[in-house]
Amino acid sequence: MSSRKGIILAGGSGTRLYPLTHAISKQIMPVYDKPMIYYPISVLMLSNIKDILVISTPRDIEVFKELLGDGSQWGMKFEYAIQDKPRGLADAFIVGREFIAEDDVAMILGDNIFFGQSLTEKLEKVSKEHDVATIFGYPVKNPRAYGVVERDENGNAISIEEKPKEPKSNLCVPGLYFYPNSVVEIAKNIKPSVRGEIEITSVNEEYMKMGKLRVERLGRGLAWFDTGTHADLLEAANFVRTVENRQGMQVSCPEEIAYRKGWIDKEKLLEICRPYLKTDYGKYLKNLAEGKIY
């Protein structure tokens, strides 16, 4: 059976967040108590993906290397690649083709945050499906502002439209995609759009034509944030703060996920938390290692 690797696309210029992102990648920006990129990393970890490629700009790539290292601290493996200018989301599969090699792949956008009780179950299920492509459908109040997907009663995609005037459903497509290995060849053969980008919608349309594009619905109780604007960033941070303060549990904590999955042991977790002990984050990891959090 094919295994699956993960890609985080953390490029772009983040102009919608200026002046915050004038000198730093938006995916390094804090979302309450951790860097933004921790949230998409956590999603891939919950999908049982341990090999991750971070794609960013020539300016920002070194910051990610300093923050994340080689991934061994979490029992994982991180690699890095440069996208010198925005060429579309699907360009990630061309930039990352040597990393993907013979494996299947999941890609998540570096500014997307997912959280909810049934999320792990859905991610593990989708990650095991190797012969189809899977995207997600998230119900939104104003689908005209998003890419919208329509699906049949069996969960197969039957139409995808970008910001339609007359949406055929209320399901938008968030920035998380699971593909078979064939995505590398498909992305390579996509003709750039009018704006000169290799569009992810074009990739999805190819799988839809083959009858191999499934839509997993993210229903009530699952939160999704695309932190592209100042208001979105604040809303996501407030959400994370509320959940953490109310429950005393961390949202999207890579150290906790690695520990609970058995990728790192108690000694490693205690070693990681030592420099953080002046923070609630570090104290949480220490309590976790000492069995005080269930």
N, C-alpha and C positions, 0 to 999 in steps of 0.2 A: 504494500500500500504506500502511496505517495505521502510524504510528509509536507508540512506547510511552513513557509517562512512569512515574515511580516515586514512591511515597509511603512515608515512614517514619513509623510511628505511635509517637511517643515521649512519650505522655501518661501518664495514670495517676498514682496517688499513691505507688506503690512501698512499700506498708505492710509487705510481707513482708521488706523489707530494713531496716526501722527498727532502730536509730536512724540508720543511715548516710544514709538518704534523707529524713530529717526536714526538711532545709533545701536539698536539691539533688536534681535529677532522677537516677534510677538510670542513665539512658542517658548521663550524663556521667561516671559512676563509671569508674575504671580497670579494664580487663581486661588485666592485666600492664603493658604499656608504652604503651597508647593508650586514649583514651576509648571506652567501649562502643559508641557510635554509629558509630565508624569501621568496625565489622565489618558491620553491615547496609548501610552506604553502599557498601562494597566489593562486596557481593553484587549490588547494583543495577548498579554499574559493570561487573562481569564479565558482566552481562546486556546490555551495550552501551546502558545507559540513562544519559543525561547531564542530563536535567531531573528534579529531585527536589523534592518538597514535604515538609517536615518539619512534622508536626503535634504540638503539645505543649500544655502548660497555660499559663494566663496568667502564672503564677509563673516558669516555666522557659524560656519562648520566647526571652527576650533572651540567655540564656546560650548557646543554640544559635546564635543570630545572631552572637554574639561569637566563638564557636569556629569556625564554618564560613563565615561571610561570605556572599558571593553565589555562591560556588562557582567563580569564574573562576580562582582559583589552581590548580585541577585541570582547567581547560578545561571546566567544567560550569556549570550554572545551578541555584541553590538558591532556593526560595521557602519562606515560612513561614505557618502558619495555627494558630489557637487552637481547641482543643476544651475548652470551659470546665468540663465535667464528663464523666466516663466514660459514654458512651452506647453502648458496644459497638464492636467492631472495624470492623463494616461502616459505622458512622457516618463513617469516614474518607472514604468515597466521596461522602458528602453534603457534608461540610466542604470536600472538595477538588474539588467538581464543576466550578468555574470553571477551576481549574488543569488538570484532565483534559481539558476541552473536548471535542474530537472524537477524541481519541487513545485507544488502549488503555492499560492501566495494570497495573503490578505493585505489590503492597503487601508490605512486610516489617515485622515487629514490631521495635522498637528494641532489644529485649533478646535477639534471636536471633543466634547465631553459627553459620556454616556453614564447613567447611573440608575440602578433599580434592582429589585429583588430577583426578578426572573432573568436578568441579563446574562449571568454566567451560564445558566442552563441553555439559553438560546445560542450563545456564542460557541459553546462546546459542541452542540448539535450541528450547527452550520459548518464549523471547522472540519468536521468528519466527512462532509459531503464533498467528494473529490471529482465528480464527473459533471457538475453543474456550476454555474456562476450564481452567487447570491448577493442581492442588495437588500436594503431594509426600507420599509415604508413606515414613516412616522406621521401620525395625524396632526395636522396644523389648522389653525383658524383661518389663515390666509394663504392657501396654496398657490395663488398667483405669483407670489414672491419667490417661489422655489422651482426646482426640477420636480415634476409630479409623475408618479407611476400609477398605472392602473393594473390590477391583477384579476385573474379569474378565480373561480371557487376552489381550484386546486393549488393556488399560490403561485401560478406562473404569470410572468409579466406579459401584458398584451399591448400596452402603449407607454411610451415615456415622452414627456414634453418638457421643454425648458421654459419656465415662467409663462404658462399658457394664459390667454385671456379668458378662456372657458375651460377650467380644469375638469378632467374626467373623473377625478377622485380627490379626496382630501389628504392623500398620502404623499408627503414629500420624501425625497431621497437624501438622507444624511450622508456624511463623508466616511462611510465604512463599506468596504467591498471585499468579497471573497471570490477568487477566481481559480480555475484550473490552470495548469502550466501553459496551456495554449494562448493565454492572454498576451504573452510576450510577442508571439508571431502576429496576433491580431492587432496589437498596438503599433507594431512596426509598419503595418500596411494601411493604417488609418491616414486618410488625407487630412492635412490641417484645415481647420475651419476658417471662416472669413477673418477672424481675429488672429489667425496664424497659430492656433493652438491645437494639440491633439486632445480632443474632447473625450472625457470619460463616458459621456452619453453615447458617443459613436461606438465605443467598445461594448457598452450594454446593449445597444441596438443589434450588434452582430450576434451576440449570444441569444437575444430575443428571436432573431430570424431563425436560429438553429433550434429554437424551442428549449433552450438550456439556461434561461434566466429566471431564477426563482426570487420571490419577494417575501421576506420574513417581516411580518408586521410587528412593530414595537407598540404595544398597546398602553392602556391606562397604567399609571404607576411607574412608567419608565420615563426618566428625564433625559432630554438631549439638548445640548447647548452648542451653538456655533459662535465662538467668542470673537467675532470679526469687528465689532464696534465697541466703543467705550461703554455704552449702556449694556451690551451683551456681556462684556467682561465683568462689570459690576454685578449684574444679575446672577451670573454663574458663581461668583465669589460669595455672594450672600446666600445662595442655595447651599453651597458646600459648608459654609459657616453654620447655618441653621441645622443641617443634618448632624454635623460633628458635635455641636454644642448640645443638641437635644439627646443624642444617643451615646455620646462618648466614644463613638467609633469613627475611624478614619474613612474618608472617601478616596478611592483610587490611590492607595498606598502601596507602591511596588514592593517595599520590604515585607509588608504583611502578606501580600499575595505569594511572594516567593517562599516565605516561611510556611504558610499554610499548605502550599503545594509540595513541600519537602525539597525544594530546590536549594534551600540553605538551612543550616541547623541553628540551634539555640545560640551556640558560641558565636557564630557569624553574625547573627542578629544583634547580640550584645556588643560586638565589636563595632558594627555599623552605627549603633545608637549613641556611643560614647561622645563623639563630638557634638551631638545634638541635644545633650541633656539639659541645656538652659531653656529649651523650647518645649512646648506641649507635645510637639511631634516626637521628639526624642524620648520624652517620658512615656508616651504611648507605646513606642517600640520596646522600651525596657519592661513595661508592664505586660506586654504581649509575650515577651521572652520568659518572663517569670510566671506565666500562667494565670495572670490576674484579669485577662480579657478573654472572653469566650465567643 
